[in-house]
């Protein structure tokens, strides 16, 4: 890794702030990527840095560790997936409020950032990807969204997308899913393939023709090649 990572606590969340190597040798302002659910971003950075000044310009990346994955990244309460797991508490609105009004302002105040929506991305994997999509319907702060192997099966989410519209129809959106993810033995999770296709079609109709939208299919299941899936998403989103 050529850049640096600093660990901070912002608005009660443990965060990691990555600054590219060029940050300390220029007066430039940088695009910012906020990554839901990532408390250890070093492996991700190792995948991304080789693309700087080649496939995309260097950017600042903020990894945000959730306080409770099933609370922070779910838009409303839902039953547990199994008898051995906890129910989903549905506190994404609280998480997004802290992200938008506490974490992002702190980053913009203390680092040289490009604050405009088209220079600000929100990225997540699984339920963290769900809340990234959900954020589009709550705020226009994030002009770029990456939804990777997202839990589109979440109870009521497709209906929510159909009944609502993104705050901005100019958002750039990357979606991806593993080809084997819809083969889950869990009946709810097995709906992910169909729900992802439906979500893509809904967004295609809701977003402006000027906006960029893509859905990529990866080999493997939900836990296959996660860093590589982030790599694909970020390179496409930030190019």
Rosetta blueprint (number, residue, H / E / L):
1 X L
2 X L
3 X L
4 X E
5 X E
6 X E
7 X E
8 X E
9 X E
10 X E
11 X L
12 X L
13 X E
14 X E
15 X E
16 X E
17 X E
18 X E
19 X E
20 X L
21 X H
22 X H
23 X H
24 X H
25 X H
26 X L
27 X L
28 X L
29 X L
30 X E
31 X L
32 X E
33 X E
34 X E
35 X E
36 X E
37 X L
38 X L
39 X L
40 X L
41 X L
42 X H
43 X H
44 X H
45 X H
46 X H
47 X H
48 X H
49 X H
50 X H
51 X H
52 X E
53 X L
54 X L
55 X L
56 X E
57 X L
58 X L
59 X L
60 X E
61 X E
62 X E
63 X E
64 X E
65 X L
66 X L
67 X L
68 X L
69 X H
70 X H
71 X H
72 X H
73 X L
74 X L
75 X L
76 X L
77 X L
78 X E
79 X L
80 X L
81 X L
82 X L
83 X L
84 X L
85 X L
86 X L
87 X L
88 X E
89 X L
90 X L
91 X L
92 X H
93 X H
94 X H
95 X H
96 X H
97 X H
98 X H
99 X H
100 X H
101 X H
102 X H
103 X H
104 X H
105 X H
106 X H
107 X H
108 X H
109 X H
110 X H
111 X L
112 X L
113 X E
114 X L
115 X L
116 X L
117 X H
118 X H
119 X H
120 X E
121 X E
122 X E
123 X E
124 X E
125 X E
126 X L
127 X H
128 X H
129 X H
130 X H
131 X H
132 X H
133 X H
134 X H
135 X H
136 X L
137 X L
138 X L
139 X L
140 X L
141 X L
142 X L
143 X L
144 X E
145 X E
146 X E
147 X E
148 X E
149 X L
150 X L
151 X L
152 X L
153 X L
154 X L
155 X L
156 X L
157 X H
158 X H
159 X H
160 X H
161 X H
162 X H
163 X H
164 X L
165 X L
166 X L
167 X L
168 X L
169 X L
170 X L
171 X L
172 X E
173 X E
174 X E
175 X E
176 X E
177 X E
178 X E
179 X L
180 X L
181 X H
182 X H
183 X H
184 X L
185 X L
186 X L
187 X L
188 X L
189 X H
190 X H
191 X H
192 X H
193 X H
194 X H
195 X H
196 X H
197 X H
198 X H
199 X H
200 X H
201 X H
202 X H
203 X H
204 X H
205 X H
206 X H
207 X L
208 X L
209 X L
210 X L
211 X L
212 X L
213 X E
214 X E
215 X E
216 X E
217 X E
218 X E
219 X L
220 X L
221 X L
222 X L
223 X L
224 X L
225 X L
226 X H
227 X H
228 X H
229 X H
230 X H
231 X H
232 X H
233 X H
234 X H
235 X H
236 X H
237 X H
238 X H
239 X L
